[in-house]
Amino acid sequence: MFRTLGGGELGTNGTQAAHPHAITELCDEGSRLYTSALRAGRIPRADVEPVPCLMEFGLLYPDPDDVNWLRPVLPSVALAQHLHPLEREITERRRLSVELADAFEPFMAASAQNTGTTHSITVLEGRDRINAALNIATSECHTEVLAVQPGGRRLESNLLKGLERDRPLLERGVRLRTLYQHTARHSPQTLAYVDQISTGKVEVRTIDELVERLIICDETVAFIPIREDRQVALELRHPGLVRYLVKVFEFMWTRAVPLRVGTPYETAPDGITDIQHSIAKLLIEGHVDEAIARRLGMNVRTCRAHIAKLAQALGSGSRAQLGFLIAQSGILEREH
């Protein structure tokens, strides 16, 4: 919920690669070359030298017939190779969680006897404490988890922790409903995660804009971040507050689009897509590109590309003129 992935990958010679990134954030050039190799069946070794990540991540291997060529590893095989260590770590962490639960069980029983105090709102400082509280809440959940996850890309660390936390829930028959932004539809790591948990009672929808993260378990406890770096969160157990947040979630849920059904980026007769409609609304409200990208869960480059297309559709020659044309066009009045 509040995690980040730090550090880059090491090159084959033990030094930092020229463009370090996680495999879930494969660079544009790496993606292009890997796609080309898959289509052609092989690729010249010289073409790949400027992009060491393809070899580092095991996506290419030497052609046994010609040392000057490389052959692509099938995507299904590469995915399995990267998921296997994650699965092992998940199994080990489950074992540790059971041991910890057994160790703390006597203290939980003693705490339950103290009925004189209640803690409706608890401040959680630091990711470790936040994640520990989340683990307790989800382990006690028996009916439904509601989750709001802003942002387009999901990182490897989030995939691992998400699988670790969600699989036991689904095995117990708990229903899981998650809201992402529309940009998550283009995130391979998010789609892979959804595929991993799709055998249970899982529903995933997307919406154009989400404000912040939210997790609600059994309509009894909710978690929300209260700082931009997500190092501090609130654990809410006040029935009135939790009911209010459930209503907020349901309001967004009814306006969201199922992940596997529909296309939220369809172009309307006026030539403006839904995502460009959302950007136009935020531009009129005075938000800068970085803020719009953050609100809609996309990177700034993608946001500016949409702004350029919006300007072209409206015939705008400048940023100042674009705001005027948006207001004059009436596109913000269309049903969305």
C-alpha positions in Angstrom: 0.0 0.0 0.0 2.7 2.5 1.0 5.8 0.8 -0.5 8.6 1.9 -2.9 11.2 -0.1 -4.8 14.7 1.3 -4.4 18.0 0.8 -6.1 18.9 -0.2 -9.7 20.1 -3.5 -11.3 23.8 -4.4 -11.6 25.3 -4.9 -15.0 26.9 -8.2 -16.0 30.4 -6.9 -15.1 29.2 -6.0 -11.5 28.9 -2.3 -12.1 25.8 -0.2 -12.2 24.0 -0.5 -15.6 23.8 2.7 -17.7 20.1 2.8 -17.3 19.2 0.9 -14.1 15.5 -0.1 -13.6 13.4 -3.0 -12.4 12.2 -5.6 -14.9 8.7 -4.3 -14.3 9.9 -0.9 -15.7 11.7 -2.2 -18.8 13.0 0.8 -20.7 11.5 1.8 -24.1 14.5 0.7 -26.1 14.6 -2.6 -24.3 10.9 -3.2 -24.9 11.3 -2.4 -28.6 14.3 -4.7 -29.1 12.7 -7.6 -27.1 9.5 -7.3 -29.2 11.6 -7.2 -32.4 13.5 -10.3 -31.3 10.3 -12.2 -30.5 8.9 -11.4 -34.0 12.1 -12.2 -35.9 13.2 -15.1 -33.7 16.6 -13.6 -33.1 18.4 -10.3 -33.0 22.0 -9.1 -33.7 24.2 -9.1 -30.6 25.5 -5.7 -31.6 22.0 -4.1 -31.5 21.6 -5.2 -27.9 24.9 -4.0 -26.5 23.6 -0.5 -25.6 20.7 -2.1 -23.7 22.3 -4.5 -21.2 19.0 -4.9 -19.3 17.8 -7.5 -21.8 20.6 -9.9 -20.9 20.5 -9.0 -17.2 16.8 -9.9 -16.9 17.3 -13.1 -18.9 15.1 -12.1 -21.8 17.8 -13.0 -24.4 20.3 -15.9 -24.7 23.2 -16.6 -27.1 22.3 -18.2 -30.4 24.0 -21.7 -30.3 24.5 -21.5 -34.1 26.0 -18.1 -34.4 27.8 -16.1 -31.7 26.9 -12.8 -33.4 23.2 -13.3 -32.7 20.9 -13.6 -29.7 17.6 -15.5 -29.4 14.6 -14.4 -27.2 13.4 -16.3 -24.2 9.6 -16.8 -24.5 7.7 -14.3 -22.3 5.9 -17.2 -20.5 9.2 -18.8 -19.6 10.8 -15.5 -18.5 7.7 -14.6 -16.4 7.9 -18.0 -14.6 11.6 -17.6 -13.9 11.0 -14.3 -12.2 7.9 -15.3 -10.3 9.5 -18.5 -8.9 11.7 -16.8 -6.3 8.8 -14.5 -5.4 6.6 -17.6 -4.7 9.4 -19.1 -2.5 9.6 -15.9 -0.5 5.8 -15.7 -0.1 5.8 -19.3 1.3 8.6 -18.4 3.8 6.9 -15.2 4.9 3.6 -17.1 5.5 5.5 -19.5 7.8 7.0 -16.6 9.7 3.6 -14.9 10.0 2.2 -18.0 11.6 5.0 -18.2 14.1 4.6 -14.5 15.0 0.9 -14.9 15.4 1.5 -17.9 17.8 4.1 -15.9 19.8 1.8 -12.9 20.2 -1.5 -14.8 20.9 -1.1 -14.8 24.7 -0.6 -11.0 24.6 -3.6 -10.5 22.3 -5.8 -12.4 24.8 -4.5 -10.3 27.7 -5.2 -7.1 25.7 -8.7 -8.3 24.9 -9.5 -8.4 28.6 -8.9 -4.7 28.9 -12.3 -3.4 27.9 -11.9 -0.1 29.7 -10.2 1.6 26.7 -10.9 1.8 22.9 -8.7 3.2 20.2 -10.8 4.5 17.3 -8.0 6.3 15.6 -4.4 5.0 15.7 -1.4 6.9 14.1 1.0 4.4 12.4 4.5 5.8 11.8 6.9 4.0 9.4 6.3 1.4 6.7 7.0 -1.5 9.0 4.4 -0.5 11.5 1.9 0.3 8.7 2.4 -3.1 7.0 2.2 -4.9 10.4 -1.2 -3.3 11.1 -2.4 -4.1 7.6 -1.3 -7.7 8.0 -3.2 -8.1 11.3 -6.4 -6.5 9.8 -6.3 -8.7 6.7 -5.6 -11.8 8.7 -8.8 -11.1 10.8 -10.9 -10.3 7.7 -13.6 -12.8 6.8 -16.0 -11.1 4.4 -14.6 -8.3 2.1 -11.7 -6.1 1.5 -12.1 -2.8 -0.4 -9.0 -1.2 -1.9 -8.3 2.1 -3.7 -4.8 2.0 -5.4 -3.9 5.3 -7.3 -1.1 5.3 -9.7 -0.6 3.5 -13.1 2.5 1.3 -12.5 2.8 -1.4 -9.9 6.3 -2.3 -8.8 7.8 -5.7 -8.1 7.8 -5.1 -4.4 4.1 -4.3 -4.5 3.4 -7.4 -6.5 5.2 -9.6 -4.0 3.5 -8.0 -0.9 0.2 -7.9 -2.7 0.3 -11.6 -3.5 1.5 -12.4 0.0 -1.4 -10.5 1.6 -4.2 -11.3 -0.8 -3.8 -15.1 -1.5 -4.7 -16.2 2.1 -7.8 -13.9 1.9 -9.0 -15.5 -1.3 -8.3 -19.0 0.1 -10.7 -18.1 3.0 -13.3 -17.0 0.5 -13.0 -13.3 1.2 -14.3 -11.0 -1.5 -11.7 -8.4 -2.9 -12.8 -5.3 -4.8 -10.0 -3.0 -6.0 -10.1 0.4 -7.8 -7.2 1.5 -10.0 -6.9 4.4 -12.4 -7.4 3.9 -16.1 -3.7 4.1 -16.7 -3.2 0.8 -14.8 -4.8 -1.0 -17.9 -1.4 -0.4 -19.6 0.7 -1.7 -16.8 2.0 -5.3 -17.4 2.8 -5.8 -13.8 -0.7 -4.8 -12.6 -2.3 -7.1 -15.2 0.0 -9.9 -14.1 -0.9 -9.4 -10.5 -4.6 -9.4 -11.3 -4.2 -12.7 -13.3 -2.4 -14.2 -10.3 -5.4 -13.6 -8.0 -8.3 -13.9 -10.5 -9.3 -17.4 -9.3 -10.9 -16.0 -6.2 -13.8 -13.6 -5.5 -12.0 -10.7 -7.2 -13.4 -7.6 -8.9 -11.2 -4.9 -10.4 -12.4 -1.7 -11.9 -10.7 1.5 -13.2 -11.6 5.1 -13.0 -10.0 8.3 -14.4 -9.0 9.9 -11.1 -8.4 8.7 -7.6 -7.4 11.0 -4.7 -5.5 8.7 -2.3 -5.0 5.1 -1.2 -7.6 3.4 1.0 -8.0 -0.1 2.4 -11.2 -1.2 4.3 -11.5 -4.7 5.9 -15.0 -6.1 6.7 -16.4 -2.5 7.1 -14.8 -2.4 10.5 -11.2 -1.0 10.0 -9.8 1.4 7.4 -6.3 2.6 6.6 -5.5 5.9 4.9 -2.1 7.7 4.4 -1.7 11.2 5.9 1.6 12.2 4.4 2.8 12.6 0.8 5.7 10.1 1.4 3.2 7.6 2.9 5.4 7.1 5.9 2.5 7.9 8.3 -1.0 6.4 8.1 -4.2 6.3 10.2 -5.8 3.1 11.3 -9.5 4.0 11.7 -11.9 1.8 13.8 -14.6 4.3 14.5 -17.8 2.8 13.0 -19.0 6.2 11.7 -15.8 7.1 10.0 -15.5 3.6 8.4 -19.1 3.7 7.2 -18.4 7.1 5.6 -15.3 5.8 3.8 -17.3 2.7 2.6 -19.9 5.1 1.0 -17.0 7.0 -0.6 -15.7 3.8 -2.1 -19.1 2.7 -3.3 -19.6 6.1 -5.0 -16.4 5.7 -7.0 -17.1 2.0 -7.6 -20.4 2.7 -9.4 -18.7 5.2 -11.7 -15.7 2.9 -12.5 -15.3 0.5 -15.5 -14.6 -3.2 -15.1 -10.9 -3.9 -16.0 -11.8 -6.7 -18.4 -14.8 -5.0 -19.9 -15.1 -1.8 -21.8 -12.5 0.7 -23.0 -12.4 3.9 -21.0 -10.3 5.7 -23.7 -12.9 5.7 -26.5 -13.0 8.8 -28.7 -16.2 10.8 -28.6 -17.7 12.4 -31.8 -15.9 15.6 -30.8 -12.6 13.9 -31.2 -11.8 14.1 -27.4 -11.0 10.9 -25.5 -12.2 10.3 -22.0 -8.7 10.7 -20.6 -8.3 14.0 -22.5 -11.6 15.1 -21.1 -10.3 14.5 -17.6 -7.1 16.4 -18.4 -9.1 19.3 -19.8 -11.1 19.6 -16.6 -7.9 19.7 -14.5 -6.3 22.2 -16.9 -9.3 24.5 -16.5 -8.9 24.2 -12.7 -5.4 25.5 -13.0 -3.3 22.4 -12.3 0.2 22.1 -13.8 1.3 19.1 -15.8 3.0 17.4 -12.9 -0.1 17.7 -10.7 -2.4 16.4 -13.5 -0.1 13.4 -14.1 -0.1 12.6 -10.4 -3.8 12.9 -10.1 -4.5 10.6 -13.1 -1.7 8.1 -12.3 0.5 8.6 -15.4 3.9 9.9 -16.0 4.4 13.6 -17.1 5.5 12.7 -20.6 2.3 10.8 -21.3 0.3 13.6 -19.8 1.9 16.1 -22.1 1.3 13.9 -25.1 -2.4 13.9 -24.2 -2.3 17.7 -23.8 -0.7 18.0 -27.3 -3.4 15.8 -28.8 -6.1 17.8 -27.0 -4.6 21.0 -28.4 -4.5 19.5 -31.9 -8.2 18.4 -31.6 -9.3 21.9 -30.6 -7.0 23.7 -33.0 -5.0 25.5 -30.2 -1.6 27.1 -31.0 -0.6 27.9 -27.4 -1.3 26.9 -23.8 -3.1 30.1 -23.0 -5.4 29.6 -26.1 -6.0 26.0 -25.1 -7.6 27.0 -21.9 -9.9 29.4 -23.7 -10.8 26.8 -26.3 -11.6 24.2 -23.7 -14.0 26.6 -22.0 -15.5 27.7 -25.3 -15.9 24.2 -26.8 -18.3 22.9 -24.2 -16.5 19.6 -23.9 -16.7 19.8 -20.1 -20.4 19.9 -20.3 -20.7 16.5 -22.1 -21.8 13.4 -20.1 -18.8 11.6 -18.9 
